[in-house]
Amino acid sequence: MDKALFTKGVALEYRALALAFLSLCLMFADNRFGYLDSVRFILSYTATPVYWVADMPARTSEFFDDVFVSHSDLLAENERLTNELLLAQRELQVLASLASENSRLRALNEAARIVEGEVLAAEIVNRSPERASKRVLINRGALHGVFVGQAMLAADGLMGQVVEVMPRSSWVLLISDPLHITPVEVNRNGERALARGVRGETDELELEFVTQTQDVRPGDLLVSSGMGQIYPKNFPVADVVSVDNDPGQDFAIIKARPRAKINSTRHVMLLIPPKQEVQL
């Protein structure tokens, strides 16, 4: 029995040596001639599912990490982009406002060139709280040389005249106020009239004492006649919008719309009469 075991053990040793020798031969042959490349290529297909299954826990962990990290990153980026968009929109609005203001100032400068004499730039800072009164407050007063009765002009047309002066500000009565009367004439033919403001919230003018035989038509431009020596002659005032000739009335009912944008104009100029010294 012991001899049989010894014989079996010797046979196993020979087999191990034979397998080792065969392995060395195969390794040498594969390294020298590449006989087993195709075999390894085929075996790699069978081993791929094993590698994939073994790597699944790590892949699953990375997937969930990416999901949660990406979600938080997206929220942070979205907040950052929202803030940048708000800042960009604000800057765009500021630039648009500056461009619009520059355009109005250029128009005011062009209007100042056609007026005889000097002008004093001013800005409307408030409106009268009284509904029946159409007055505005400007940021120029006695210290700037402003005086009662001084004409105020906008780039598009007449605005009104100063009725109250304070040290650093003044109240101006607009031409659309019922208490204000503006001497005008039709630019087309020189027909003269008086334009008075209309009561109510609308900024309109009504021509007074115009007979039905006088030639005034819708669309006519009304300019200042220069009478009264308050407003410069031939400066735009309003456009005629309607003419109503009632046979039962002595005078025509003529409505006009001021050229100046009464409710939106902010930059204006005060007319300085010739030889008027102004302390700036």
VMD Tcl script that draws the C-alpha trace (Angstrom):
set ca {
  {0.00 0.00 0.00}
  {2.86 2.36 0.84}
  {4.58 1.47 -2.43}
  {1.44 2.33 -4.38}
  {1.25 5.73 -2.72}
  {4.91 6.42 -3.47}
  {4.42 5.45 -7.10}
  {1.39 7.75 -7.37}
  {3.28 10.67 -5.84}
  {6.16 10.21 -8.28}
  {3.72 10.18 -11.18}
  {2.21 13.46 -10.01}
  {5.63 15.10 -9.84}
  {6.38 14.00 -13.42}
  {3.05 15.35 -14.56}
  {3.73 18.70 -12.87}
  {7.16 18.90 -14.49}
  {5.67 17.98 -17.86}
  {2.98 20.63 -17.55}
  {5.55 23.22 -16.48}
  {7.75 22.35 -19.45}
  {4.76 22.50 -21.77}
  {3.79 25.89 -20.38}
  {7.29 27.22 -20.95}
  {7.22 25.93 -24.51}
  {3.84 27.54 -25.17}
  {4.98 30.85 -23.65}
  {8.13 30.82 -25.78}
  {6.20 29.93 -28.93}
  {3.54 32.59 -28.25}
  {6.16 35.21 -27.56}
  {8.19 34.23 -30.60}
  {5.44 33.51 -33.17}
  {2.16 34.89 -31.63}
  {0.22 31.64 -32.04}
  {-2.17 32.36 -29.16}
  {-3.21 35.91 -30.11}
  {-6.44 34.70 -31.68}
  {-7.14 32.50 -28.66}
  {-6.68 35.39 -26.26}
  {-8.88 37.58 -28.45}
  {-11.72 35.04 -28.29}
  {-11.28 34.52 -24.54}
  {-11.48 38.28 -23.98}
  {-15.09 38.21 -25.24}
  {-16.03 35.57 -22.72}
  {-14.28 37.49 -19.91}
  {-15.90 40.85 -20.69}
  {-19.22 40.11 -18.89}
  {-17.25 39.03 -15.85}
  {-15.31 42.29 -15.79}
  {-18.53 44.28 -16.31}
  {-20.32 42.52 -13.45}
  {-17.33 42.97 -11.18}
  {-17.19 46.69 -11.97}
  {-20.94 47.28 -11.58}
  {-20.87 48.40 -7.89}
  {-18.23 51.04 -8.63}
  {-20.10 52.24 -11.70}
  {-23.37 52.44 -9.78}
  {-21.75 54.47 -7.03}
  {-20.16 56.87 -9.52}
  {-23.48 57.26 -11.35}
  {-25.39 58.33 -8.25}
  {-22.54 60.60 -7.18}
  {-22.62 62.29 -10.59}
  {-26.41 62.66 -10.44}
  {-26.44 64.39 -7.06}
  {-23.32 66.45 -7.71}
  {-24.57 67.50 -11.16}
  {-27.95 68.51 -9.71}
  {-26.37 70.74 -7.08}
  {-23.92 72.15 -9.63}
  {-26.78 72.91 -12.01}
  {-28.70 74.71 -9.28}
  {-25.65 76.80 -8.39}
  {-24.91 77.56 -12.04}
  {-28.55 78.43 -12.69}
  {-28.52 80.89 -9.78}
  {-25.27 82.41 -11.00}
  {-26.57 82.80 -14.56}
  {-29.83 84.29 -13.27}
  {-27.90 86.91 -11.30}
  {-25.69 87.66 -14.29}
  {-28.77 88.03 -16.50}
  {-30.37 90.46 -14.04}
  {-27.17 92.52 -13.94}
  {-26.91 92.49 -17.73}
  {-30.55 93.58 -18.10}
  {-30.00 96.38 -15.59}
  {-26.91 97.59 -17.46}
  {-28.85 97.40 -20.73}
  {-31.67 99.48 -19.29}
  {-29.19 102.03 -17.97}
  {-27.52 102.24 -21.39}
  {-30.89 102.60 -23.11}
  {-31.89 105.33 -20.68}
  {-28.59 107.16 -21.22}
  {-28.96 106.88 -24.99}
  {-32.49 108.26 -24.80}
  {-31.38 111.08 -22.50}
  {-28.48 111.96 -24.81}
  {-30.90 112.05 -27.74}
  {-33.20 114.45 -25.86}
  {-30.27 116.66 -24.87}
  {-29.07 116.81 -28.48}
  {-32.57 117.78 -29.59}
  {-32.69 120.46 -26.90}
  {-29.31 121.77 -28.00}
  {-30.52 121.96 -31.61}
  {-33.63 123.86 -30.49}
  {-31.47 126.30 -28.50}
  {-29.57 127.22 -31.67}
  {-32.65 128.59 -33.41}
  {-33.62 130.80 -30.46}
  {-32.30 134.34 -30.35}
  {-30.39 135.06 -27.17}
  {-29.07 132.75 -24.49}
  {-30.81 129.94 -22.65}
  {-30.45 128.39 -19.20}
  {-30.71 124.62 -19.00}
  {-33.07 123.25 -16.35}
  {-34.71 120.01 -15.32}
  {-38.27 119.27 -14.28}
  {-38.17 117.65 -10.85}
  {-41.83 117.54 -9.81}
  {-45.43 118.27 -10.78}
  {-48.12 120.15 -8.92}
  {-50.24 117.86 -6.69}
  {-53.34 119.93 -7.49}
  {-55.41 118.24 -10.19}
  {-56.84 121.52 -11.46}
  {-53.40 123.14 -11.79}
  {-50.94 122.20 -14.53}
  {-47.64 123.37 -13.09}
  {-44.20 121.81 -12.84}
  {-41.26 122.44 -10.53}
  {-37.80 123.03 -12.03}
  {-34.38 122.92 -10.37}
  {-33.47 126.53 -11.15}
  {-34.36 129.55 -9.03}
  {-33.44 133.12 -8.13}
  {-29.84 132.15 -7.46}
  {-29.57 131.08 -11.10}
  {-31.17 134.26 -12.44}
  {-34.70 132.92 -12.95}
  {-37.49 135.52 -12.85}
  {-41.28 135.56 -12.95}
  {-42.64 135.55 -16.50}
  {-39.57 133.85 -17.98}
  {-40.38 131.54 -20.88}
  {-39.63 127.82 -20.63}
  {-39.02 125.86 -23.83}
  {-38.61 122.18 -24.69}
  {-36.89 120.70 -27.71}
  {-40.26 120.14 -29.43}
  {-42.04 123.36 -28.52}
  {-43.18 125.85 -25.91}
  {-43.75 124.54 -22.39}
  {-44.88 127.50 -20.28}
  {-43.65 130.42 -18.21}
  {-42.34 130.91 -14.67}
  {-44.99 132.06 -12.17}
  {-43.20 131.59 -8.85}
  {-39.50 131.84 -8.04}
  {-37.69 130.43 -5.02}
  {-33.97 130.51 -4.25}
  {-33.09 127.20 -5.93}
  {-36.29 126.16 -7.69}
  {-39.26 127.65 -9.51}
  {-42.83 126.81 -10.47}
  {-43.74 126.97 -14.15}
  {-47.30 127.30 -15.47}
  {-47.71 125.03 -18.50}
  {-49.32 126.22 -21.72}
  {-52.00 123.54 -21.25}
  {-53.25 125.18 -18.03}
  {-56.61 127.03 -18.40}
  {-55.05 130.16 -16.88}
  {-52.35 130.34 -19.52}
  {-52.85 132.15 -22.84}
  {-50.31 131.90 -25.66}
  {-50.31 134.30 -28.64}
  {-49.94 132.10 -31.73}
  {-50.23 132.27 -35.49}
  {-50.80 129.70 -38.20}
  {-47.46 128.92 -39.76}
  {-49.08 128.35 -43.17}
  {-50.75 131.75 -43.62}
  {-50.00 133.93 -40.58}
  {-53.55 133.86 -39.13}
  {-53.27 134.97 -35.50}
  {-55.11 133.69 -32.46}
  {-54.88 133.14 -28.73}
  {-54.34 129.56 -27.48}
  {-55.70 128.79 -24.01}
  {-55.29 125.58 -22.04}
  {-58.29 123.29 -21.68}
  {-59.69 122.24 -18.31}
  {-59.33 118.58 -17.45}
  {-56.53 116.05 -17.43}
  {-55.89 116.19 -21.16}
  {-53.10 118.45 -22.37}
  {-54.90 120.36 -25.12}
  {-55.23 123.93 -26.30}
  {-58.25 125.78 -27.62}
  {-58.02 128.77 -29.96}
  {-60.10 131.71 -28.81}
  {-61.90 134.34 -30.89}
  {-61.22 132.70 -34.25}
  {-64.03 133.53 -36.67}
  {-65.42 130.88 -38.95}
  {-64.14 132.75 -41.96}
  {-60.51 132.54 -40.87}
  {-58.42 129.95 -42.67}
  {-57.42 127.39 -40.02}
  {-57.33 123.69 -40.90}
  {-56.60 120.44 -39.05}
  {-52.89 119.67 -39.30}
  {-51.83 123.32 -39.32}
  {-48.76 124.13 -37.25}
  {-49.22 126.89 -34.68}
  {-46.12 128.90 -33.82}
  {-45.58 131.68 -31.31}
  {-46.36 135.09 -32.76}
  {-43.95 136.97 -30.51}
  {-46.69 139.27 -29.20}
  {-46.20 140.10 -25.55}
  {-42.46 139.60 -25.92}
  {-42.48 136.59 -23.65}
  {-41.96 133.76 -26.12}
  {-39.56 133.77 -29.07}
  {-41.23 134.39 -32.42}
  {-41.94 131.44 -34.71}
  {-41.16 128.77 -32.11}
  {-43.43 125.67 -32.45}
  {-46.42 125.58 -30.10}
  {-49.05 123.06 -31.21}
  {-50.72 121.21 -34.08}
  {-54.38 121.81 -34.92}
  {-56.33 118.57 -34.45}
  {-59.92 119.66 -35.07}
  {-61.92 122.60 -36.42}
  {-65.67 122.81 -35.68}
  {-67.61 125.52 -37.54}
  {-71.04 125.70 -35.94}
  {-73.40 128.06 -37.84}
  {-75.05 128.98 -34.56}
  {-71.80 130.20 -33.02}
  {-69.83 133.38 -33.68}
  {-66.46 131.70 -33.39}
  {-65.07 128.36 -34.52}
  {-64.15 125.71 -31.95}
  {-60.57 124.78 -32.69}
  {-58.58 122.25 -30.65}
  {-54.81 121.84 -30.83}
  {-52.28 119.47 -29.32}
  {-49.02 120.92 -27.90}
  {-45.86 120.01 -29.76}
  {-43.95 119.61 -26.48}
  {-44.43 116.33 -24.65}
  {-45.94 117.89 -21.56}
  {-46.10 114.74 -19.44}
  {-42.76 113.17 -20.35}
  {-40.36 116.03 -21.00}
  {-37.70 116.36 -18.30}
  {-34.94 118.53 -19.81}
  {-35.99 122.09 -20.65}
  {-34.44 125.52 -21.16}
  {-35.29 128.96 -19.87}
  {-35.07 131.83 -22.32}
  {-32.77 134.66 -21.23}
  {-33.84 137.92 -22.86}
  {-31.14 140.01 -24.53}
  {-29.02 142.11 -22.16}
  {-30.30 140.08 -19.21}
  {-27.49 139.36 -16.78}
  {-27.75 136.01 -15.06}
  {-25.85 135.02 -11.94}
  {-24.80 131.35 -12.31}
}
mol new
graphics top color blue
foreach p $ca { graphics top sphere $p radius 0.5 }
foreach p [lrange $ca 0 end-1] q [lrange $ca 1 end] { graphics top cylinder $p $q radius 0.2 }
display resetview
